[in-house]
Structures are given as C-alpha cells and as structure tokens.
C-alpha cells in the first residue's frame, strides 16, 4: 500500500527523484528532470561526504564561512539552528560543514529526504506540511531527536519548518516564527544551541507565487535548488546560546524567537572587511546615518605638574576612598581648574571613541561650573583615570530652578518627577580613560565613590541621569534596546511625567516579532549577547546601562540628542532605598549601608533581613 504524501507528490518507482512525480506540466515547472540528472551524476558516490561534495559541485555552489568557526564543539550534545532561505541547499551545506568537524550528525528534515538512500542515515524525518495528523506523526521524530542529543550527538534543525518567504507587512523575506520545539529540545537536553545564518533568498518568482498560494512555493523548490549555480553562499556561525534557567513551557516560544533573532542578527551586524553597514528594507539600502564632521582637534593635555597641584590642594574631606594607587575625590569645579580641563579633554576622547562626543576640543559646558566632579586619580601614573559629574538637585533647584539641571535640556519634567528631584542626585558625563577601560577597578571605584558620597549625605535617595546609546550602534540594536527597556524596565507611573525634547525616530522593520521577543527577554546577559551579535561582537549592551539595570533602575523616557552625535538617551532612575541591600553594601560599605537604610527606615529592607 502506497504512503499518502502531500498533494503535489505521489510515490512510485525506485529512483528517489522519480518518486516525486507530478503532472507532467507541473513537473516541467518544478524542473524535476534537471534535478534527476544532477542526482544521477552523483548517486554513484560511495560515501555520504562524497555525495554531499559531489552535489555541491554539480550545483556549482561555493561556500564562504564567517564568524565563530570553532563554536561547534567536536563532541558532546549540541543543537545547530539555522534560518531556511533556500529550502534544500542549506541542508547540504550545513551537513557537509558539520561532518568535517564531527561524525555524529543528524538533521531534522522533511521526511521526503529519507527516500534518498545516500542521505537516509543523516535524516530524522518530520512532516513539515501542517496537515491533519502531522503533529501526532511528529512526536516520534522529536523523541528520536531528544534521544540523539542525550547520547551526545549533534542535531541540525531548521526551526521555521518552512522556507523563508515574503512577509508583506514587514517588507522582508524571512523565516516565519520558529517552532518552540527547538527551545524545548535545548531545555530538556540541557545542551547549547549554535545559531547559523545563511545569506541569500529564493527568486522573485518564488516569492510572488507564494503570495498566491503556499503550495506554489513547494512546487518551485526543486527549481530553486538548481538556480543557485555559480553563486557563493555566505554562512555565518554565531556564539553558542546556553539557557541556564529553562523557562516555563508556555514561554518556549519566547526562547525560540530569541534564537531566531540571534540567528538573523548574524546577517545584520556586518563583517570585518565587508562593505559599509547599511539598513536593508525590501530592496532598498539606506545609509545608517550621514557621516559626522571630524570636529575640532582635541585639546592638548595640561602639564602633569598642574594636575598634581590641583589634587594636592584638595582638602582631606574631598577624598572619598583609596584603593591601591587609586584615590577617588569629589569636589567643586573651582577647586580643580586644571583637572577640570583634563576631565573635559578626556571626556571628548572617550566619547568620540564610542561614536559620540560634542565635536569641540573638550567636552565642558555651563553645568560643569556648578556641578560636583567625582574623579579617580592614579597616584603613580599621575593622571585622571575616569570621572562622573554629579548635580545636587535640591541646591540646583533653589539656585537656578529646573532649567539648571542638565537633564532638563533633554526632557521636560511634570510635577510627578519634580516632587522626586529634591532628594535626587543627577549623574552624567561618566567615562573611563581609554587606556583603563579593560580594567575592572576604575569603573567600580567610580560607583563606590558615588555610594560613599551618598552615605555621607543621606538626604539623597534617588540617582537620575541619562545613559547614552551611540549612533554607531546598528539601528536595530538601538530599536531592540529601546524596546526591551520599555517592555521590562519602563515606569508608567513616573514616565508619564517625562517628555523628550526630541523623541527618537526609529522605525526599523526587524526580522523578528519585537513584542514576542521582548516579552521573553528579561535576562540582561542574553539581552546583551543579542546586541553583541548585531554589532558583530565589537560591542554589546553599554556597560553603564548593564550596571543600572542590575541594580534595579527604572527607565523614564528616551530622547535623541543632536548635540551629542545623535546619541539615544535613556533617562534612568535608581531608588537607593529599594536597591538590593547586598549591592548597596558593596558600594557604601556594610556599616554605612545599614546606617543609610535605617535613616530611611520607612522605605527599606534591613541588611539582616536580606
């Protein structure tokens, strides 16, 4: 008795291509005769790898590898998840790549491929057509996959379950949402998932006919396999994804969407030595932003003797702490005229390196004259290592009103925010000297310095300030950062009292479901890894933003700052009385933190209860 297949296929004969017989006119459209010729030319190959090599040669397809080539482990369970732009070619390519790394490879693929003797040993067949009874028939293959992973094998999956096609509303050719089964397999087997991105797409005819009926796309798949001759397919391998804490079963679809986003990020982030990065949108390429003018040359450094003289003259009370060769000071501008110029010079250097900066010879403005300056001084190297600018909002409001706050140049404040300001310190313009940015100590000392300052002046309970995301970030990175912050960290209660002076105008069309992705993206580390893929591993989530999120910051609004190289500013608020007491202890010291929380006993949890 013959097995009943999809409406286009009927079984018969011994030739695996001839088994896929169609009505003769449809067979010509599908180019089955040409596919049969290719198959016969390589079918005599003795082994699997020879068959795969012969097939790629016969199809005249070359492969260019990019990314983290050593990401696939040579042993141990691993899932390799890829997008599905072509429908068959990517399976041949990925199988050949992985078999060159390890012998224990299986591909979860269309059950029709099991009819090809040369690849039968490679395939775990699944019914991707969504017919009545497909779900029940696919239970057994999925159990085989899990057993294969538990035995330590490598499993290749194309979680879309169907070929990439035109999505008119998004104006993109991409995979549909990935099936949550890939996430469930990763959770249950506790193995990493290596994302792989294939660059390319099927023909315009394939896309247009698919809009008429999905079955027409299926009809053209053999022809699409043959029309790639003479092309080079770029394959990018990404960093493995490990889900440490499996989410509830209902959230597996969020994890699947995250994997889809990580995969497509590999194709959006650009590559070393490649063409300039562009925005892509349905056949058009738009430059990310106009090139910035080079700006004025950065001012020369003041003589080190003048810097040392400023530091020596500071009163002992201005020194917040000392650690090894580092001293942390917080003082007024008039006490450090030369150090302040050096801070302005180093700010401009650090911010220009991040694609920001004012374009002036040094980054100083009118606010620096009456704000405090917290800076780290290296006694041996005799230089400024990093700094923060601190505004005591209560004193600034008394002297200048709300317009005296720097953040008021970015955001308009309603009465709900103004009530919080007298108990707030405004933070901003933080930087670490480029030579010290790989060291942990300078940035940590800046944060400890803020903690020690607050411990001395316990009236302050809030830290408020902008965190900038450079215009050098990919437009989709900025869109993603903003979307995730709005989904998980935005305060609707306070945010309604904040209005940006220049609202961000970001309208990208990402190759993922932003709402679905962001709802499941609560883990800051996973969030940062996705940004890193979009940025071709050159940067990830801004360090300062990561820190604020981990200490419980809320986001109040977003603004685009044309005076600061079009940086996207997120206004963040940290309520120190609601901060994790253990984190507060690390910055203030245990006794100081306990005293601080006791002072604000109506709004805290004691250290003993933590």
HELIX and SHEET records of a PDB file:
HELIX    1   1 UNK A   24  UNK A   30  1                                   7    
HELIX    2   2 UNK A   32  UNK A   42  1                                  11    
HELIX    3   3 UNK A   48  UNK A   58  1                                  11    
HELIX    4   4 UNK A   69  UNK A   71  5                                   3    
HELIX    5   5 UNK A   89  UNK A   99  1                                  11    
HELIX    6   6 UNK A  111  UNK A  115  5                                   5    
HELIX    7   7 UNK A  117  UNK A  122  5                                   6    
HELIX    8   8 UNK A  134  UNK A  150  1                                  17    
HELIX    9   9 UNK A  181  UNK A  189  1                                   9    
HELIX   10  10 UNK A  204  UNK A  212  1                                   9    
HELIX   11  11 UNK A  214  UNK A  226  1                                  13    
HELIX   12  12 UNK A  249  UNK A  251  5                                   3    
HELIX   13  13 UNK A  252  UNK A  268  1                                  17    
HELIX   14  14 UNK A  304  UNK A  312  1                                   9    
HELIX   15  15 UNK A  316  UNK A  318  5                                   3    
HELIX   16  16 UNK A  333  UNK A  335  5                                   3    
HELIX   17  17 UNK A  337  UNK A  353  1                                  17    
HELIX   18  18 UNK A  366  UNK A  369  5                                   4    
HELIX   19  19 UNK A  393  UNK A  400  1                                   8    
HELIX   20  20 UNK A  402  UNK A  404  5                                   3    
HELIX   21  21 UNK A  406  UNK A  409  5                                   4    
HELIX   22  22 UNK A  415  UNK A  421  1                                   7    
HELIX   23  23 UNK A  434  UNK A  436  5                                   3    
HELIX   24  24 UNK A  441  UNK A  456  1                                  16    
HELIX   25  25 UNK A  475  UNK A  488  1                                  14    
HELIX   26  26 UNK A  492  UNK A  495  1                                   4    
HELIX   27  27 UNK A  514  UNK A  519  1                                   6    
HELIX   28  28 UNK A  524  UNK A  534  1                                  11    
HELIX   29  29 UNK A  543  UNK A  550  1                                   8    
HELIX   30  30 UNK A  562  UNK A  564  5                                   3    
HELIX   31  31 UNK A  576  UNK A  578  5                                   3    
HELIX   32  32 UNK A  581  UNK A  588  1                                   8    
HELIX   33  33 UNK A  590  UNK A  599  1                                  10    
HELIX   34  34 UNK A  601  UNK A  603  5                                   3    
SHEET    1   A 7 UNK A  62  UNK A  67  0                                        
SHEET    2   A 7 UNK A 232  UNK A 237  1                                        
SHEET    3   A 7 UNK A 192  UNK A 198 -1                                        
SHEET    4   A 7 UNK A  78  UNK A  82  1                                        
SHEET    5   A 7 UNK A 154  UNK A 157  1                                        
SHEET    6   A 7 UNK A 105  UNK A 110  1                                        
SHEET    7   A 7 UNK A 123  UNK A 126  1                                        
SHEET    1   B 2 UNK A 165  UNK A 167  0                                        
SHEET    2   B 2 UNK A 172  UNK A 174 -1                                        
SHEET    1   C 2 UNK A 278  UNK A 281  0                                        
SHEET    2   C 2 UNK A 284  UNK A 287 -1                                        
SHEET    1   D 8 UNK A 319  UNK A 323  0                                        
SHEET    2   D 8 UNK A 326  UNK A 332 -1                                        
SHEET    3   D 8 UNK A 372  UNK A 378 -1                                        
SHEET    4   D 8 UNK A 383  UNK A 392 -1                                        
SHEET    5   D 8 UNK A 424  UNK A 432 -1                                        
SHEET    6   D 8 UNK A 462  UNK A 469  1                                        
SHEET    7   D 8 UNK A 567  UNK A 575 -1                                        
SHEET    8   D 8 UNK A 554  UNK A 561 -1                                        
SHEET    1   E 2 UNK A 411  UNK A 413  0                                        
SHEET    2   E 2 UNK A 498  UNK A 500 -1                                        
END                                                                             
